[in-house]
């Protein structure tokens, strides 16, 4: 599907309060924010990693 069998990453978005956040989840687990960074970034990263584990890697 992708050249060399490498996945390019995944795009995600979510609403937190009145603000919308978007980013890219890279194959190595890093997150690149494409909007502003949430104030509780570490907590949000943990939730994103958990969701990706169950929805992508299974």
C-alpha positions, 0 to 999 in steps of 0.5 A: 500500500505504501512504498517500502511498506512504511506507514506514514503516520496517522492524523487525529483531531479532537475537541477539548472544551471550546478548543479543537486540536489536531496533530499527526501520530508518527509511526515511532509514537511521536506526536507532531501538533498541527495546532496549538499544544494542549495545556495538559499535553502529557496527559493528552499524549498518554490518552492518544498513545492508549487509543492508538495502541488499541485501534491501530496496532491490534 
